[in-house]
Amino acid sequence: MTFQDLALYAKTYGTVLCFLALSSLAIWSPRVKRRWLRRSLRVTGVIALLPGFLALLVLLLLPKYVRVSELSSPDRRFICYVKSGGSAATDDWTSITLRRAWKPVAQEVYFTEGSFDPRVRWNDGKTLVIGFPEGERPSICERSYYGVAIVCQAAPKKDFYPMEQSP
């Protein structure tokens, strides 16, 4: 994450948190003597809290980025999707799904949490090779899918770029 990303997050979260603080102050309204004004401030504050909390929830859960790349097998019978992403509330992650070309639903064959893109290539129409950095261990690495052998192998870390620096 770069300094510009941090500045953008601080600005966005700061705005939402200030909105929530002002709403809370309106609900409390400590020194307002007039009853009608104090009640209207409290009602307005309560009404404003709901969108403020929803905005904060959306900011925390929405992905900060998601990249998807597609790689077809040499015989065009299978399609592999490499998805990378993360959000403010979760770590970076990478998922690889595989599906038959004529089938709309893909199955996850590889998943890892970490900030490195895997190296994915087809050896032939029946072998998918997924490379990941040494020292990193994928959470999921299936062995096969509809006759396609899936090989997960470690490679030297120097061959991998962090997600933000991928060429």
C-alpha positions in Angstrom: 0.0 0.0 0.0 1.4 3.4 -1.0 1.4 6.6 0.9 -1.3 8.0 -1.6 -3.5 5.0 -0.7 -3.1 5.7 3.0 -3.9 9.4 2.5 -7.0 8.6 0.5 -8.3 6.1 3.2 -7.6 8.6 6.0 -9.5 11.3 4.1 -12.5 9.0 3.4 -12.6 7.5 6.9 -12.1 10.9 8.5 -15.1 12.3 6.7 -17.3 9.5 7.7 -16.1 9.6 11.4 -16.7 13.4 11.6 -20.2 12.9 10.2 -20.9 10.3 12.9 -19.4 12.5 15.6 -21.6 15.4 14.6 -24.7 13.2 14.5 -23.9 12.0 18.0 -23.4 15.6 19.2 -26.8 16.5 17.7 -28.4 13.6 19.6 -26.8 14.7 22.9 -27.4 18.5 22.3 -26.1 19.5 25.8 -26.7 23.2 26.0 -29.8 23.8 23.8 -32.4 25.3 26.1 -35.4 25.4 23.7 -37.2 22.2 23.8 -38.4 22.1 20.2 -34.8 22.8 18.9 -33.3 20.1 21.1 -35.9 17.6 19.9 -35.4 18.4 16.3 -31.6 18.1 16.7 -32.0 14.7 18.3 -34.4 13.4 15.6 -32.0 14.7 12.9 -29.0 13.1 14.7 -30.7 9.7 14.9 -31.7 9.9 11.3 -28.2 10.8 10.3 -26.5 8.0 12.3 -28.0 5.2 10.1 -26.4 6.3 6.8 -23.2 7.1 8.6 -22.9 3.6 10.0 -23.8 2.1 6.7 -21.2 4.2 4.9 -18.6 3.1 7.4 -19.6 -0.6 7.0 -19.4 -0.3 3.2 -15.9 1.3 3.4 -14.6 -1.5 5.6 -16.1 -4.4 3.6 -15.8 -3.3 0.0 -12.7 -4.5 -1.8 -10.0 -1.9 -2.3 -9.2 -3.6 -5.5 -10.0 -6.8 -7.4 -8.1 -7.9 -10.5 -9.3 -10.7 -12.7 -7.3 -12.3 -15.5 -8.3 -15.2 -17.7 -6.2 -18.0 -19.1 -7.6 -20.6 -21.5 -6.1 -24.0 -21.9 -4.3 -24.7 -25.2 -7.1 -26.9 -26.5 -9.7 -24.3 -25.3 -11.6 -26.8 -23.2 -10.9 -25.2 -19.9 -10.7 -21.6 -18.6 -8.8 -20.5 -15.6 -9.5 -17.2 -13.8 -6.9 -15.6 -11.5 -8.5 -13.1 -9.1 -6.5 -11.0 -6.7 -7.9 -8.5 -4.2 -8.3 -7.3 -0.7 -10.2 -4.8 1.4 -9.6 -2.5 4.4 -11.0 -5.1 6.7 -9.2 -8.2 5.2 -5.7 -9.1 4.0 -4.8 -9.4 0.4 -5.9 -12.7 -1.2 -5.6 -14.6 -4.4 -8.0 -17.1 -5.8 -7.8 -19.3 -8.9 -10.9 -20.9 -10.3 -11.2 -23.4 -13.1 -14.2 -24.2 -15.3 -15.0 -26.1 -18.5 -15.4 -23.7 -21.4 -19.1 -24.6 -21.9 -20.0 -24.6 -18.2 -20.9 -21.3 -16.5 -19.9 -22.3 -13.0 -16.2 -22.3 -11.9 -14.7 -24.2 -9.0 -12.0 -22.8 -6.8 -8.8 -24.8 -7.1 -6.3 -22.5 -5.4 -6.6 -19.9 -2.6 -4.1 -18.0 -0.6 -3.8 -15.0 1.6 -0.8 -12.9 0.8 0.4 -10.1 -1.4 2.0 -12.0 -4.2 0.5 -12.9 -7.6 0.9 -16.6 -8.4 2.5 -17.7 -11.7 -0.1 -19.6 -13.7 0.6 -21.5 -16.9 -0.7 -24.4 -18.9 1.8 -27.2 -19.7 -0.7 -28.8 -22.0 -4.5 -29.1 -22.1 -4.5 -31.4 -19.1 -1.9 -29.8 -16.7 -2.3 -26.5 -14.9 0.9 -25.3 -13.1 0.5 -22.8 -10.3 3.7 -21.3 -8.8 3.8 -19.5 -5.5 6.7 -18.0 -3.5 8.8 -20.1 -1.2 7.7 -19.8 2.4 4.1 -19.0 1.4 1.6 -21.9 1.8 -1.7 -21.8 -0.1 -4.9 -22.5 2.0 -6.4 -24.5 -0.9 -4.6 -26.3 -3.7 -6.7 -29.0 -5.4 -5.0 -31.9 -7.1 -7.4 -32.2 -10.1 -10.5 -31.0 -11.7 -12.4 -32.9 -14.4 -9.2 -34.6 -15.6 -7.0 -31.6 -15.4 -4.0 -32.2 -13.1 -3.2 -29.1 -11.0 0.4 -28.8 -9.8 1.2 -26.3 -7.1 4.9 -25.7 -6.7 7.1 -23.3 -4.7 9.5 -21.0 -6.6 12.2 -18.6 -5.4 10.7 -15.3 -3.9 12.8 -13.2 -6.2 10.7 -14.3 -9.2 7.5 -12.7 -7.7 6.4 -9.2 -7.5 4.1 -7.8 -4.8 0.6 -7.1 -6.2 1.0 -3.4 -6.4 4.3 -3.7 -8.4 3.3 -6.4 -10.9 4.4 -5.5 -14.4 
